Amino acid sequence: MADARAVDDLIREADRQRDLFRHLKRYGRLTPAGVRRLAQNAAEAFMSARRSHDGVAAETLALLCEMAVSEDPALSTSGTHALFTGIVEPLADSFDPRDGDIYYTAFARVIEFCRRLPQGKAINDRLNQFGLSSEQHLLRRIERIRARRPFDLTRSERIKKALILSRVTLGADVEITSIIWQKLKTMMPRAELVLLGGEKLHELFGGEWRLRIHPIEYDRSGDLIDRLSSWLNLVEVVAEETRDLHPDEFIVVDPDSRLTQLGMLPVVADERSYYFFESRCYQKRGAESLGQLTAYWVNEIFGDGERLSPRVSLRRRDLDFARTVMRQIRRGHRRPLISVNLGVGENPRKRIPGAFEQELVVRLMRDGATILLDKGAGAEEAARIGAIVEVVRASGRRVVELSEAGVAHPVGAKGRGVDVFTWCGGIGRFSALVAQTDHYVGYDSAGQHIAVALGVPTVVIFAGYRSPRFVKRWRPAGRGPVKVICVDAASRPEVLIEEVAYAVSNSVDD
């Protein structure tokens, strides 16, 4: 009875939210704060109802779609943000197969909603060309591609091109995509390996001569139609790359890419050449991290049980730059050098608020370390790092800036007297600098995956995670020892700082 009442309450709340939105919109009384609140409430209602009442979920999803495709930027931004951060990401981050099924049903409805709009005509036309004219067709296709099938090893010598879709986020491309291209490099000696993704991939993998990067961007800040339209560009790129090839001469590997909305959207008509790694639902006894699971999957699909781990392959010019800078920093310098990256990928839930970051840097300096501090990306991160630098300077410590041009000011005799080097520049050169530091400390972000892949002892702080399984999945795998520190509501900042300091001083490996 209690469950029935709860469902009734959800139904009434969904109806109320929809009616309120349409009323306020009709009379021009929607405010930015009100729109954000309505969108957040709709996403929360969906997640509450997702396993108990499909009708409520459908209603709240339709409301979010209506907001996300609005011509009003305030509406489209809030609706799109709530749809992806409040529904899509939580369903993916749970790593629960039941939520995987819910995601497919929900996003098939999102696609169906968008394709029927005037601004969705190009999406609808392309889907029809693939023979996907309805929500049911989308779901039947998903069932097909979820069925794992081994690659025919007799085709290895005939494959001329292997296309790998980027995961879009750099950390996931290190942890997952790098394992895939390493495997294909071994198994398909004559194939050209092509990674389809953002320009920054050149900085992380540009040193691998067998790997060509074909730039294609996914607009993570765009509205719903913009994000779906990224797929249209992807289809054109795949067609261009395979134009002169028979389906038996190429393969496409999709590791749950955002470019295809986690596999929902096709890229080739003949999907015998398409391999889908459903990272959110794939499980293997004895494997917990996504790096380990990816290695199991590629060996299961493409044969041969070789050991694989995440990798970066940095460009020679970035490695040379880092060596030159480090010679100046390290000359006669005996103090340990710790690289610190406090970026959170525009996800504020991942950081610890208050003075934690400032006190952490100060504590590491007091323990005798010199800090290489990344200034991050975006105004918010730059402001946080700026506040740390002010605290350091106010305490009488010396700060020297590093940039793409090198050391901004003379370091001094044998590099002594510098407590913090700040870095402002690209991820490639920062990664090359990290490779030569003694330790890495940071939140759950791309930096942790890069550092561990480079073999640097790493302390990673997980905050704001949705489930214990999320931490297990995104724990970095690689050559470097790792200490994971989990933060919950009961965690005290001063205790966390002690944990980090202890882990750094002892290079603890969990």
Helices and strands as residue ranges (DSSP letters): H 2-26, H 32-49, H 54-68, H 73-83, I 84-88, H 89-93, H 97-115, G 118-120, H 121-129, H 135-146, G 153-158, E 161-165, H 170-172, I 173-177, H 178-187, E 192-197, H 201-205, E 211-215, H 224-242, G 247-249, E 250-254, G 258-260, G 271-273, E 274-276, H 290-302, H 316-330, E 337-341, G 348-350, H 356-366, E 370-374, H 379-394, E 399-403, E 406-407, G 413-415, E 420-424, H 427-434, E 439-443, H 446-453, E 458-462, H 468-474, E 482-486, H 493-506
